[in-house]
Amino acid sequence: MDGFQTNQVLVTGAAGWLGISLVEALVRGLPDHPALGQPQSGLRVRCLVLPGEDTTRLRQISPQVEIVTGDLREAADCARFCANAAGAVLFHTAGIIHPRRIADFQEINVRGGTQLLDAAIAAKVRRAVIVSSNSPCGCNPHPDHLFDENSPYHPYLGYGRSKMLLELAVQARQEKIETVIIRPPWFYGPNQPARQTLFFEMVRDGKAPVVGSGRNLRSMSYIGNLCQGLLLAALTPQARGQTYWIADRQPYSMNEIIATIERLLETEFGATCAHKRMRLPGLASEVAYLVDATLQSLGLYQQKIHVLSEMNKTIACSVARAEKELGYNPTIALEEGMRRSLQWCVSQGIRF
């Protein structure tokens, strides 16, 4: 892996699911992708973590990893994180998806992200790769539609709006710093948080929700595929100023996602599965959306209601542009990706 044009890389959200996976890829390389299989020699990785976050796993990765404690909401912390990093590459993976209060979307995703970018500009960081989301584009207008880089903004509630505003802030600063925006959908793989493990347990116990027919499509991004896309966005000169969707090559139906997890649990991990689904009518998601929108308008957020509101929606994208312009090649698909997710859970002492 060569071509960063620097020996200094900055990573926000480094203690999170994506952050840890990205730091591992930077330090150890990506074995699934030969061109990225070996790390750049002498690369130093500076990681921003929140006060009180457990940094044990980050510190175990390599002595090349430097830990900086700070909060994106504090401009001084952003400046300290970016200090003495002229010419560096910044990966901004930090953000909040499920907040305690709606105001956190604005304070962390928008204001915090913007302060970070301004600090990077002041420090003369060369390129910033910004992790956005599918949410600025919302849900597909019909079941066989795929989002691409020309799809218009149609943000899905507060989170989608905050990521849209961050994208606009990035675009407004493109003359001052090289930027690349990456839009990943629902991602999966090793280093997953507890909510993803809970989903596996729900599948095992026959409580995985299927809203409507379950034939609605969801693009997903295996974490290694996503790290590949992020690295290519940093390494490809022509990516400057561009936006890319990064996901597995094909979307999957909700039925396929749940059935794949169930099959792997039973045939490869010794779990006894209930072979049931918690089936709900499509109307359940529409009602949940109305409740979610009402709560968010009052400044409140309820994670289960928000997730239910999306369960019957098609949220799917094309990665053709990333394949063509970045050389992106998502070699890991659903079955192998979920197998690795479950293997990681077992390695952490989780039993199914």
C-alpha positions, 0 to 999 in steps of 0.5 A: 500500500503506497501513495499517501504522500505522507507518513501521517494519517489521522482517524476520528471515531477510532474506537468505533466499529469502523474506526478500529477496522480502518486503523487495523487496515492502515497498520496491517494492510487488507489481505483480501485486496492484493494492491492494499495487502501490505501497509505503507512502511513507517505510517503513523496513525493518530487517533481521536477518541472521546474522553473515557472511551476504552482504547485498549484494543487500539493500543494493542494494534501497534505502537504506530498508533497515537491516541489523542483524547478529545471531543469534536464539539470542542474547537480546541480539541479539533485543533489539537488533534490536527496540530503539526499534521501538514500534508497528512490524510484525515479519515473522518469516521466519527458521528452519531447515529442513535442519539440521546437527543435530536440536538446531538445530530447538529452538534456532533455530525454537523458542527463537530464535523465542520470544526474538524474540517476547519482545523484540518484546513488550518493545519494544512492537512492535504486530504480529508476522506469524510464518511457520510451515509445513505441517509442524505438520499433517504429511501429509494423511490421504487423497489427496483431503483438504485441510488448513484452519485447523481441522486438528489438529496432527500434526507431521512429525518434528523440523521439524514439531514445532519449528514446532508448538511455535513456533505454541503459543508465539505463541498463548500471547502473543496477549494481549501482542502482535498476532500472525498465523501464516502456514502456507506449503507448498513455495514457489517463485519468484525468489531461490531457493536452490541446492537449487531450481536443482538440482531444475530440473537434475534435471528436465532430466537425467531424474533428477527422482524420482517415487515411486509413481504421482506423482499425490500432490498438493502445495500450492505457494506462488509467492513473490509470492503468499506475500508478498501473504499476509504483507502482507495479514496485517500490514495486515488488522485482523481477522487478529489472533490468526488462522492462515492457510494461504497457497498457490496456489489449487489443489494440483498433482500431482508429475507436473504439477510436473515436466512443467511445469518440463520443458516450460518448460525445453525450449520457452522456455529452449532446454534439451535434456531427457532426458524421463525420470523416476527412478521409485521404488516408493512403498515407497522413501518409507516406508523413507526415513521409517523411516530418517529417524525413526531418525536424528532420534531419534539427533540426526542429520539427512540432507537427501536421506533426509528429502526422499525420505520426503515424495515420495509424500505428499499435502501439500495445503491450502485457502486459502479462509479467507485469500481470505475474511478477508484478500482473498488472491488468488493470481493466479500459478499453477504455469506462470507461477510456474515461468517466472519462476523460470527467468527469474530463474535465467537473469538470475543467469547460470545456463544450462540 
